[in-house]
Amino acid sequence: MIRNSAICVQIEHRFYGDSLPSSGGDNANFKEGLSVLQNLADTAAVLKRVQSDYSVSDLPRPVVNFGGSYSGATATWFRMAYPELTNGAISSSGVVNAVLEFTGFDNVVKSAIGTKCADDVDEVSRMVDTYFSNDQGNDIKMMFNSTNLIDTKLGDADFMYMLADGFSMIDQYGGKTELCDGVAKTSGEGFEGQEKVRE
């Protein structure tokens, strides 16, 4: 990078990490600015500033956007929306075709973790469903340190998504053994077994 006078800039998405509006993180602010289009506009603003502050000649620096998953998708969308600001885009696993009710990824995970582990994950999911259907969902949320989801409009759905997505992400990022060992310990243990999943 030094030889080519290159700069690598990592842009934090609005409302993630420390990138919160000065007026706070209330719902009105999220409705205003938490969108793909705003993310692309923010990226354009940052690139213009970098081009201005770090110029090396009269010509703008060549820019290549890159990312993986959601940021991979935004890299390609940025190239389409702001072709005058970027010379290319590299997208790894970019999600460019959103599909509602997409179960294909779950099937890939089940195949990757094997039948026994997949059955154990299904059993844990059924146990959690049972507790929620018996009005004990808040007990499970407390166990997983998710008290912020208690008595909120989408708290139950957010918790269930977190649990399902958590199983997938653990496997996707190299934790298959830990996942399968953890869910195997809960077999037939009911509520107490959920503690072992959390650990």
PETA-V591553 format. One line per field, one symbol per residue. psi: psi as a letter, one per 40 degrees, with the letter a starting at -180 (. if undefined). Layout:
# PETA-V591553
psi: ???
This chain:
# PETA-V591553
psi: dddefihhhhhhhheibegiideifiddddddegiddddddddddddddddddfieaeiiiihhiiiibddddddddddddgdeeieihhhhfhgeghhifhedddddddddeiddddddddddddddddddeffedddddddeffdeehfideddddddddddddddddddfefdddddddddeeheeadddddddd.
